[in-house]
Structures are given as structure tokens and as C-alpha cells.
Amino acid sequence: MACHGGVAGDKRGVLVDRFHNDADCRVFLKLPVPDPQTVQRPAEGLLGLLGGRK
């Protein structure tokens, strides 16, 4: 389990204990969302390689 800077140091132990011991504890993943231009350029390149097929 990894804690990021948004979890205060004095709260991390309790959080880790809860994760290990509480069957109802849920895990949340935060994934970065790329901006549209970052995704569009490679997508257009792939479409070009595929001859514009869908």
C-alpha cells in the first residue's frame, strides 16, 4: 500500500490498519486523465498507419 502526500503522516498508520483489517474498506484508484491533445496526436498517427480504417 502506498500513501501519497495528501494523507497526513499521523493518519497513515490508521489508514493502513483499516485497509488490512476492515473487510468493508474500499480501495480507490486515481488515474491521471491525459489532456485531449496528448491522446489525439497518437490516435491520428495510428489511423494514418491503418489507412483510415475504423
Buried (B, 14 or more C-beta within 10 A) or exposed (E): EEBEEEEEEEEEEEBEEEEEEEEEEEEEEEEEEEEEEEEEEEEEEEEEEEEEEE
